[in-house]
């Protein structure tokens, strides 16, 4: 039988995990929007394929760093 203390602890852990999951999802959504925005910028300004590839690679490295920071928080 669960005691009140165990029940409270379980609820606290579940709440924390839920909060972390929501923040990660929101962060992932924002990163996806950032990538789409960059792609739109490249298309709108008709940036050369070579430069567009370089920009995309740099953005991917940047986004990976952000995701690594979010997952370690």
WOWOKA-V226107 format. One line per field, one symbol per residue. ss: DSSP state (H for helix, E for strand, - for the rest). psi: psi as a letter, one per 40 degrees, with the letter a starting at -180 (. if undefined). burial: b if it has 24 or more other C-alpha atoms within 12 Angstrom, else e. A space follows every 10 residues. Layout:
ss->???
psi->???
burial->???
//
This chain:
ss->---HHHHHHH HHHHHHHHHH HHHHHHHHHH HHHHHHHHHH HHHH----HH HHHHHHHHHH HHHHHHHHHH HH-
psi->hhiddddddd dddddddddd dddddddddd dddddddddd ddddefiidd dddddddddd dddddddddd de.
burial->eeeeeeeeee eeeeeeeeee eeeeeeeeee beeebeebee eeeeeeeeee eeeeebeeee eebeeeeeee eee
//
